[in-house]
Amino acid sequence: MNTSPNIEKISKVLLILFIIGFLGNYFFSNTLSSYLSLQDIGQYKLHLHIISIAQTVVLLLINIALGIWLYKKAPSYKWGWMLLAFVFGINAVIVFYLNHIMTTLSKKEKVNLLK
């Protein structure tokens, strides 16, 4: 599979942003909550909900982008790969590449058996 350098750079940036967002949400919710007084709890919950909604929107946009990318890259079952990316996100890309590696290896084994 020929991937352009731009797609590889974008995928690396998306992966880094995904990890930062996940870790940031985890540390923000766990560490900051222990420092708040009872008066700040309501305001803290509002900020946490806003951050959670923003993270959900960004992850949804990433899943849509991954779905479109898999639709363009998949040699067959394009709609299936796109649907998997919409639902499972980066995990669908991992499964897609594992599937590609396995099919490539099986084709090479068949060629070696014929010699």
N, C-alpha and C positions, 0 to 999 in steps of 0.2 A: 504494500500500500504506500503510495507516494503521498506524503503529507508535506504541505508547504511549511516553511519556517514560521510564517505568521500564525498559522493554526497551532503549531506547537507552542509558540510564545503565549498565545491567548489561553491555551489549555493550562499551561503552567501558572499563569496569573490567576485564572479562575480557581485552580486547586489551592493556591496560596491564600486567596481571599476566602475560600470556603473554610479552610482550617483556622484562619484568624477569626472569622466570624463565629465559628463554633466555640473556640477556646475563649474568645472575648465574652460571649454570652454566658458561658459557664462560670468564668471567674467573676464577672460583674454580678451575677445573681447570687453567688455563694459568698463572696468576700464583702461586698458592700452592704448586704442585708444585716450583717452582724454589727455594723457601725451605726445603724440608724436608730433614732429614738422612736417612741410610739407616735409622736406627732408627725413624723416624716413618712410613716408607713404608707399612707394613702397616696402621697405624691410619688413615693418610690414605686409603688405598684403601677401607677399611671405611666411612669417613664419606662418601666420594665415591659409593659404591654406595647408601648410605642416601638421600643427596640425590637421586641419579638415580632411585631407586624412587619417592620422594615426588613428584618432578617428573612422572614417567610417570603416576602415579595422578591427579594434578591435571589433566594434559592429557587423560587418558581421561575424567574427569568433565566437563571442558569440552566434549569431543567429543560425549558423550552429551547434554549440555544443548543444544548446537547442533543435534543431530539431532532432538530433541524440538521445538525451536523451529522448525526448517525443516519438520517434519511439520505443524505447526499453520499455518504461513504459506503453504505451497505450495498453489497453486490446483489443480494436477494433479500426478500422479506423486509422491504424498506419500511412499510407501515408498522410492522411488529417491533422493529428496533426503535422506531420513533416513539411508539407507545411505551416501550420499556424505559426509554430515557425520560419521558414525561413523568412516569410514576417513580422510578428508582434513581434517577439522576446519574451521578458519577459511577454508581455500581453497574449500570447498564453498559457504560463505556468499558469498564473492566471486563465484563462478561463478553462484550463484542471482541475485544482484543484477544482474550483467551480462546474464543471460538475461532478467530482468524489464525492464531498460532497452531491450534490443534488441526485445523483443516490443512494448513500448509505442511505440517509434519506428516500427516497421513498421506498427502499427495506425494511427498518425497519418499516415503516408505514404499508406496506402490510402484514408483519409478524404479527404486532400488531392487524390488522383488522381480521386476521384469527383466533386469539385466542378467 
